[in-house]
Amino acid sequence: MSKGIWISMIACLLIAGAGAGGTYWIRQSAERELNNGPLLAVAGQTKAAAQPAAVKAKKTRKEIIEDSQKRVVTIESGEGLGSGFLYNSKGDLLTNAHVVAGSRDVTVRTKSHQEYKGKVIGIGTDTDVAVVRVTELKQTEPLKIARSNKAEIGDEILALGSPLGLENTVTTGIISGLGRSFDIEPYTYSNMYQISAPIAPGNSGGPLVSAETGDVLGINSASATDEAGIGFSIPISSVLKQAEAWSKHPMTELLDVSDDGYGEGDVLTDSRSVVAAFYQSLNDGDYVTAYSLLGSDWQSKTDYEEFRSGYLKTGYITIGTLTAEEQDGGAMVSVDITAEERRETGTVYQTYRMSYSVGYENGNLKILHGKGKKAD
């Protein structure tokens, strides 16, 4: 062969070898890239991770009713029958004061027909709300409370309870009016929801539930007896703070305020009740009622504004056991209280030993004089 041919053959072999070597290098590089996770795969993983989670399906109205009924109860007391519902995980039920008035112990029956003994731990004197505790229901999931949301006209609602003793009844309707206020002795109803769902005896104390969310909007409390299809419900936001105060500090002695005030009866019992009502009114922020329980001599020395300003920095007052001794047609009532006092340095809890002279003025018992000192 000629020298030129040999050179050409060698050149071809070199080119072929270079091509094979290049192919091998490319294949090895690709394998390394795959082992380390190729950029396309990383991008695909990132994209998949960024995808939003599946949205939880909204509850149907039937599901809302079924879930709510599990937490609604029938309450039987010495005064009759009503309804209530779990509002916290302590086993505490919200209901109307008129459902449990005059009773300390009540019977509570659930949807599954289980019966429990409940104890009234808080009751209003002018606000128709009360709290009943059932220890066996502790840790049971309560109904969700609409703490800040307020209902508007046209909102669809569900009224649950036991009207006429027919347990687990649900009536539907809408919010048909706002800001309704009226008195049904001895209670004052302010800024009520007017609803198209009727309220019948036994419905009182049951929850008013949003048909859209299942949140509790109010407590069904009264009916317009002359108008069919009109009921009234207390907005939950207006009584929740008081209910939570009772749950945290249960009342040691229940109040029993009659429609006619404190007339002549068992002077020792009534005298204790007057003092208990005085402190309950302070806890409710109802300074007008508290001031009205003071005698004329006390009021002549302290006007209302001065009286009110003296309690503006006082939080919840826990009432101890009330004792009473007869004196001059009335009684001397003694009680230890623990007051939550807000000071510049922070909140402190101070205990006082108080004594009150209680007597009759114009046929009604009044707190005539009082004195107290810090307890050791």
C-alpha positions as CSV (number, residue, x, y, z in Angstrom):
1,M,0.0,0.0,0.0
2,S,1.0,3.5,-0.6
3,K,1.9,5.8,2.2
4,G,-1.1,8.0,1.6
5,I,-3.5,5.1,2.0
6,W,-2.0,4.1,5.3
7,I,-2.4,7.6,6.6
8,S,-6.0,7.7,5.5
9,M,-6.8,4.4,7.3
10,I,-5.1,5.5,10.5
11,A,-7.1,8.8,10.5
12,C,-10.4,6.9,10.1
13,L,-9.5,4.6,13.0
14,L,-8.7,7.6,15.2
15,I,-12.0,9.3,14.3
16,A,-13.9,6.1,15.0
17,G,-12.2,5.6,18.3
18,A,-12.8,9.2,19.3
19,G,-16.5,8.8,18.4
20,A,-16.8,5.6,20.5
21,G,-15.0,7.3,23.4
22,G,-17.3,10.3,23.2
23,T,-20.4,8.1,23.2
24,Y,-19.1,6.2,26.2
25,W,-18.4,9.5,28.1
26,I,-21.8,10.9,27.2
27,R,-23.5,7.7,28.5
28,Q,-21.6,7.7,31.7
29,S,-22.3,11.4,32.3
30,A,-26.0,10.8,31.7
31,E,-26.1,7.9,34.2
32,R,-24.4,10.2,36.8
33,E,-27.0,12.9,36.2
34,L,-29.8,10.4,36.6
35,N,-28.3,9.0,39.8
36,N,-28.1,12.5,41.2
37,G,-31.6,13.3,40.1
38,P,-32.0,15.1,36.8
39,L,-33.1,18.7,36.8
40,L,-36.3,17.8,35.0
41,A,-37.2,15.3,37.7
42,V,-36.4,17.9,40.5
43,A,-38.6,20.4,38.7
44,G,-41.4,17.8,38.4
45,Q,-41.1,17.0,42.2
46,T,-41.2,20.7,43.1
47,K,-44.2,21.2,41.0
48,A,-46.0,18.2,42.5
49,A,-45.1,19.4,46.1
50,A,-46.5,22.8,45.3
51,Q,-49.9,21.5,44.4
52,P,-52.6,22.4,47.0
53,A,-54.1,19.8,49.2
54,A,-57.6,18.6,48.4
55,V,-60.2,21.0,49.8
56,K,-62.4,19.4,52.5
57,A,-65.9,18.9,51.3
58,K,-68.5,21.3,52.9
59,K,-70.9,19.6,55.2
60,T,-74.4,19.1,54.0
61,R,-77.4,20.4,56.0
62,K,-78.2,16.9,57.0
63,E,-74.7,16.3,58.3
64,I,-74.9,19.6,60.2
65,I,-78.2,18.5,61.8
66,E,-76.8,15.1,62.8
67,D,-73.6,16.5,64.3
68,S,-75.5,19.2,66.2
69,Q,-78.1,16.8,67.7
70,K,-75.4,14.7,69.3
71,R,-74.5,17.8,71.5
72,V,-78.1,19.0,72.3
73,V,-79.8,17.7,75.4
74,T,-83.2,17.7,77.1
75,I,-83.1,19.2,80.6
76,E,-85.7,18.4,83.3
77,S,-86.0,20.5,86.4
78,G,-88.5,21.2,89.1
79,E,-89.9,23.9,86.9
80,G,-90.5,21.7,83.9
81,L,-88.6,20.8,80.7
82,G,-86.3,22.6,78.3
83,S,-83.2,22.2,76.2
84,G,-79.5,22.9,76.4
85,F,-76.3,22.2,74.5
86,L,-72.6,21.6,75.1
87,Y,-70.5,24.7,74.7
88,N,-67.1,23.7,76.1
89,S,-65.1,20.5,76.8
90,K,-65.7,20.7,80.6
91,G,-69.2,19.1,80.2
92,D,-70.9,22.5,80.6
93,L,-74.3,23.1,79.0
94,L,-75.8,26.5,78.1
95,T,-79.5,26.9,78.6
96,N,-82.1,29.5,79.7
97,A,-82.3,30.6,83.3
98,H,-86.1,30.1,83.3
99,V,-85.5,26.4,82.4
100,V,-83.6,25.6,85.6
101,A,-84.9,28.4,87.9
102,G,-85.4,27.2,91.5
103,S,-83.3,24.0,90.9
104,R,-79.7,23.2,91.8
105,D,-79.8,19.6,90.5
106,V,-81.4,18.7,87.1
107,T,-81.8,15.7,84.9
108,V,-80.0,15.8,81.5
109,R,-80.9,13.4,78.7
110,T,-78.9,13.0,75.5
111,K,-80.0,12.0,72.0
112,S,-79.0,8.4,72.7
113,H,-81.4,8.5,75.7
114,Q,-78.6,8.4,78.3
115,E,-79.5,10.2,81.5
116,Y,-77.1,12.1,83.7
117,K,-77.4,14.3,86.8
118,G,-76.5,17.9,86.1
119,K,-75.7,20.7,88.5
120,V,-76.5,24.4,87.9
121,I,-73.3,26.3,88.4
122,G,-74.4,29.7,87.2
123,I,-77.7,31.5,86.6
124,G,-78.7,35.0,85.7
125,T,-81.1,37.2,87.6
126,D,-82.1,39.6,84.8
127,T,-80.4,37.8,81.8
128,D,-82.2,34.6,80.8
129,V,-79.1,32.4,80.7
130,A,-77.7,29.6,82.9
131,V,-74.9,27.0,82.9
132,V,-75.4,23.3,83.9
133,R,-72.4,21.0,84.5
134,V,-72.5,17.3,83.7
135,T,-69.2,15.7,84.8
136,E,-69.8,12.6,82.7
137,L,-69.8,14.7,79.5
138,K,-66.4,16.2,80.2
139,Q,-64.0,15.9,77.2
140,T,-67.0,15.5,74.9
141,E,-66.6,17.7,71.8
142,P,-68.9,20.7,72.1
143,L,-70.7,22.6,69.4
144,K,-68.7,25.2,67.7
145,I,-69.5,28.7,68.9
146,A,-69.7,31.8,66.6
147,R,-67.7,34.0,68.9
148,S,-67.4,37.0,66.6
149,N,-69.7,36.4,63.6
150,K,-73.1,38.0,63.9
151,A,-76.1,36.9,62.0
152,E,-77.7,39.0,59.4
153,I,-81.3,39.2,58.1
154,G,-81.9,36.4,55.6
155,D,-79.3,34.0,57.1
156,E,-80.6,30.4,57.1
157,I,-80.8,28.9,60.6
158,L,-81.7,25.7,62.4
159,A,-83.5,25.7,65.8
160,L,-82.8,22.5,67.8
161,G,-84.4,21.4,71.0
162,S,-87.4,19.5,72.6
163,P,-90.5,21.5,71.8
164,L,-93.5,20.2,73.7
165,G,-91.3,17.3,74.9
166,L,-90.7,16.1,71.4
167,E,-86.9,15.4,71.7
168,N,-84.4,15.9,68.9
169,T,-86.7,18.2,66.9
170,V,-85.3,20.6,64.3
171,T,-87.1,23.5,62.8
172,T,-85.7,25.6,59.9
173,G,-86.0,29.2,59.0
174,I,-84.2,32.5,58.6
175,I,-83.1,35.5,60.6
176,S,-86.1,37.7,60.1
177,G,-85.2,40.6,62.3
178,L,-82.4,42.1,64.4
179,G,-82.2,44.2,67.6
180,R,-85.5,43.2,69.2
181,S,-85.7,44.1,72.8
182,F,-88.5,43.4,75.4
183,D,-89.1,42.3,79.0
184,I,-90.7,39.1,80.3
185,E,-90.5,39.3,84.1
186,P,-88.1,38.9,85.7
187,Y,-85.8,38.9,82.6
188,T,-84.7,41.6,80.2
189,Y,-84.1,40.6,76.6
190,S,-81.9,42.9,74.5
191,N,-80.8,43.0,70.9
192,M,-82.5,39.6,70.2
193,Y,-82.5,37.8,66.9
194,Q,-86.0,37.4,65.5
195,I,-86.3,34.1,63.6
196,S,-89.0,32.6,61.4
197,A,-88.5,29.2,63.1
198,P,-91.2,28.8,65.8
199,I,-90.1,28.4,69.5
200,A,-92.4,26.2,71.6
201,P,-92.3,25.3,75.3
202,G,-89.4,22.8,75.6
203,N,-87.4,24.5,72.8
204,S,-86.1,27.1,75.3
205,G,-82.3,26.8,75.9
206,G,-81.6,25.0,72.7
207,P,-79.1,26.3,70.2
208,L,-79.8,28.5,67.1
209,V,-77.4,27.0,64.6
210,S,-76.2,28.4,61.2
211,A,-77.5,26.2,58.4
212,E,-74.4,27.0,56.4
213,T,-71.6,26.4,59.0
214,G,-73.1,24.6,61.9
215,D,-71.9,27.3,64.3
216,V,-74.1,28.3,67.3
217,L,-75.4,31.8,66.7
218,G,-77.7,32.1,69.7
219,I,-79.9,30.5,72.5
220,N,-83.6,30.0,71.6
221,S,-85.5,31.7,74.4
222,A,-88.9,33.1,73.6
223,S,-91.9,33.0,71.2
224,A,-94.4,35.6,70.1
225,T,-97.5,33.9,71.3
226,D,-99.8,36.0,69.1
227,E,-97.9,35.5,65.9
228,A,-97.2,32.2,64.3
229,G,-93.8,31.5,63.0
230,I,-91.9,34.1,65.1
231,G,-89.4,33.3,67.7
232,F,-86.5,35.0,69.5
233,S,-83.0,34.0,70.2
234,I,-80.3,35.5,72.5
235,P,-77.1,36.2,70.5
236,I,-74.4,33.9,71.8
237,S,-71.8,36.7,71.8
238,S,-73.8,38.7,74.3
239,V,-73.8,36.0,77.0
240,L,-70.7,33.9,76.3
241,K,-68.4,36.0,78.6
242,Q,-70.7,35.5,81.5
243,A,-71.1,31.8,80.8
244,E,-67.4,31.3,80.7
245,A,-67.0,33.2,84.0
246,W,-69.4,30.7,85.7
247,S,-67.6,27.8,84.2
248,K,-64.3,29.1,85.6
249,H,-65.8,30.2,88.9
250,P,-69.1,28.3,89.7
251,M,-71.5,30.0,91.9
252,T,-71.5,28.8,95.4
253,E,-75.1,29.8,96.1
254,L,-77.7,30.2,93.4
255,L,-79.9,33.2,93.2
256,D,-83.7,33.1,93.4
257,V,-85.1,36.5,92.5
258,S,-88.9,36.5,92.5
259,D,-91.0,38.6,90.1
260,D,-91.9,41.0,93.0
261,G,-88.5,41.4,94.4
262,Y,-87.5,40.4,97.9
263,G,-90.7,40.4,100.0
264,E,-91.1,39.2,103.5
265,G,-90.5,35.5,103.9
266,D,-87.7,33.5,105.4
267,V,-85.6,36.5,106.4
268,L,-82.3,34.6,106.7
269,T,-82.6,32.9,103.3
270,D,-83.8,36.1,101.6
271,S,-81.1,38.2,103.2
272,R,-78.4,35.8,101.9
273,S,-80.0,35.9,98.5
274,V,-80.0,39.7,98.5
275,V,-76.2,39.8,99.1
276,A,-75.6,37.0,96.6
277,A,-77.7,39.0,94.0
278,F,-75.6,42.1,94.8
279,Y,-72.4,40.3,93.9
280,Q,-73.9,38.5,90.9
281,S,-75.0,41.9,89.5
282,L,-71.5,43.2,89.9
283,N,-70.1,40.2,88.1
284,D,-72.6,40.8,85.3
285,G,-71.5,44.4,85.0
286,D,-75.1,45.4,85.9
287,Y,-74.2,48.2,88.3
288,V,-77.8,49.6,88.2
289,T,-79.3,46.5,89.7
290,A,-76.5,46.2,92.3
291,Y,-77.0,49.9,93.3
292,S,-80.8,49.3,93.6
293,L,-80.2,46.7,96.2
294,L,-78.6,49.2,98.6
295,G,-80.7,51.0,101.2
296,S,-81.6,54.7,101.1
297,D,-79.1,55.6,103.8
298,W,-76.2,54.0,101.9
299,Q,-77.3,55.6,98.6
300,S,-77.6,59.0,100.2
301,K,-73.9,58.8,101.2
302,T,-72.7,57.3,97.8
303,D,-74.2,58.4,94.5
304,Y,-74.5,56.0,91.6
305,E,-71.5,57.3,89.6
306,E,-69.2,57.1,92.6
307,F,-70.5,53.6,93.4
308,R,-70.0,52.4,89.8
309,S,-66.5,53.9,89.4
310,G,-65.4,52.0,92.5
311,Y,-65.9,48.7,90.7
312,L,-64.6,49.5,87.2
313,K,-61.2,48.0,88.0
314,T,-62.6,44.9,89.7
315,G,-63.0,41.7,87.6
316,Y,-64.8,38.6,88.7
317,I,-65.8,38.3,92.4
318,T,-65.9,34.7,93.8
319,I,-68.4,34.4,96.5
320,G,-67.8,32.1,99.5
321,T,-70.4,30.6,101.8
322,L,-73.0,33.1,103.0
323,T,-74.0,32.9,106.7
324,A,-76.8,35.0,108.3
325,E,-77.9,35.8,111.9
326,E,-81.2,37.5,112.7
327,Q,-81.1,41.1,114.0
328,D,-83.7,43.8,114.5
329,G,-86.2,42.5,112.0
330,G,-83.5,41.7,109.4
331,A,-80.2,39.9,109.4
332,M,-76.4,40.3,109.5
333,V,-74.9,38.5,106.6
334,S,-71.3,37.5,106.5
335,V,-69.3,36.2,103.5
336,D,-65.7,35.8,102.3
337,I,-65.1,37.0,98.8
338,T,-62.1,36.9,96.5
339,A,-61.9,39.8,94.1
340,E,-60.0,39.9,90.8
341,E,-58.4,43.4,91.0
342,R,-56.6,45.1,88.0
343,R,-53.8,47.2,89.2
344,E,-50.9,49.0,87.5
345,T,-48.5,46.3,88.5
346,G,-50.9,43.6,87.1
347,T,-53.9,41.5,88.2
348,V,-54.1,40.3,91.8
349,Y,-56.6,38.2,93.7
350,Q,-57.5,39.7,97.1
351,T,-59.7,38.1,99.7
352,Y,-62.0,40.1,101.9
353,R,-64.2,39.2,104.9
354,M,-67.5,41.2,104.5
355,S,-70.4,41.8,106.8
356,Y,-73.7,43.4,105.7
357,S,-76.8,44.6,107.6
358,V,-79.9,43.6,105.7
359,G,-83.3,44.9,106.5
360,Y,-86.7,45.9,105.1
361,E,-87.5,49.2,103.4
362,N,-91.0,49.7,102.0
363,G,-91.6,45.9,102.2
364,N,-88.4,44.9,100.4
365,L,-85.1,43.7,101.7
366,K,-82.2,46.1,101.1
367,I,-78.5,46.1,102.1
368,L,-78.5,48.8,104.7
369,H,-74.9,49.0,105.7
370,G,-71.7,47.1,105.0
371,K,-68.1,46.8,106.2
372,G,-65.2,44.6,105.3
373,K,-61.5,44.0,105.8
374,K,-58.7,42.1,104.0
375,A,-58.5,38.5,105.1
376,D,-55.2,37.3,106.5
